[in-house]
Structure formats: structure tokens, C-alpha cells
Amino acid sequence: MALVFVYGTLKKQQPNHFRLLDRSNGRAEFITDARTVERFPLVIATKYNIPFLLNAPGTGNQVYGEICEVDEKMLKFLDWFEGCPKMYQRRPIQLEMLKEGESRGLLEAFVYSTETYEPDWLQNTMYDNYDSKGDHGREYVKREDRTPE
């Protein structure tokens, strides 16, 4: 079993959360809400409005998300889904567990962040909490709705 921090479309009530619920992908169980200890740039980029956590610690905001415990099958699925290691890289990150907005201690989990981003993405608006239908007006384009390159 492994802990994974999700901050984008895999969070509850986001467009890809169903993938964590699909037992054919493996098992995933919500553990707690959390936020990153360090600040990171969370940006929305590409014509598909994909949320990216850029591997540039110290820049941006503490990012809010959820910690899930996943089995090996789900971890392998997530590696595939996140395009690891080309698009995203899976790495450990320090997180602050939250309950009702209050800190409940620290733990380490995996996160899918990227160091393979366009340099100008650091000029994008940086968020602390992603919502695909947020007031940013950049709704996520699901994989099945994307046009082939």
C-alpha cells in the first residue's frame, strides 16, 4: 500500500475521481484532506486546461488536496494515467494532514508533479486549490473529448 496526494482532477467531485473508484484499476481509499508543507506552483496549462504541480518548491502556494491509500495495482494505473515518468514524475512530498481546516500532523506521500514543463508556465496564475469548474474559467477537457494531435 502507498499514500498518494491528489490535488487536481482526481480529487473528489472532479472529472477523473471516478478512476480512483474503479476497482478494475485497483483499490484506493480516501484518508484525509491535506496541504503541501512547502509552496509549489499549481497552474492550469495546455489547450486542455490540465492542472500541473510544477516541481519548483518555494514558489507559489501551499497546495490543498487529498491523501489516498492505494494498492500496487492502482499505483501502476496512476503511473500510466499520469504519464509517468515523461509527463509527470512520482516523488515523495511532505504534507500537513487537515481536519476541518486544522493541522493534524505531518506525513509523507507520493505526488505526481512535473519538472518537464514549459518555462513560461511559471508566469501562469498559481492556485492553492484546484477546481475544474472554478472561477478561473478554464474547464478541464477530458481525455475522451480531446482532438488527436
Rosetta blueprint (number, residue, H / E / L):
1 M L
2 A E
3 L E
4 V E
5 F E
6 V E
7 Y L
8 G L
9 T L
10 L L
11 K L
12 K L
13 Q L
14 Q L
15 P L
16 N L
17 H L
18 F H
19 R H
20 L H
21 L H
22 D L
23 R H
24 S H
25 N H
26 G L
27 R L
28 A E
29 E E
30 F E
31 I E
32 T E
33 D E
34 A E
35 R E
36 T E
37 V L
38 E L
39 R L
40 F E
41 P L
42 L E
43 V E
44 I E
45 A E
46 T L
47 K L
48 Y L
49 N L
50 I E
51 P E
52 F E
53 L E
54 L E
55 N L
56 A L
57 P L
58 G L
59 T L
60 G L
61 N E
62 Q L
63 V L
64 Y E
65 G E
66 E E
67 I E
68 C E
69 E E
70 V E
71 D L
72 E H
73 K H
74 M H
75 L H
76 K H
77 F H
78 L H
79 D H
80 W H
81 F H
82 E L
83 G L
84 C L
85 P L
86 K L
87 M L
88 Y L
89 Q E
90 R E
91 R E
92 P E
93 I E
94 Q E
95 L E
96 E E
97 M E
98 L E
99 K E
100 E L
101 G L
102 E E
103 S E
104 R E
105 G E
106 L E
107 L E
108 E E
109 A E
110 F E
111 V E
112 Y E
113 S E
114 T E
115 E L
116 T L
117 Y L
118 E L
119 P H
120 D H
121 W H
122 L H
123 Q H
124 N L
125 T L
126 M L
127 Y E
128 D L
129 N L
130 Y L
131 D L
132 S L
133 K L
134 G L
135 D L
136 H L
137 G L
138 R L
139 E L
140 Y L
141 V L
142 K L
143 R H
144 E H
145 D H
146 R L
147 T L
148 P L
149 E L
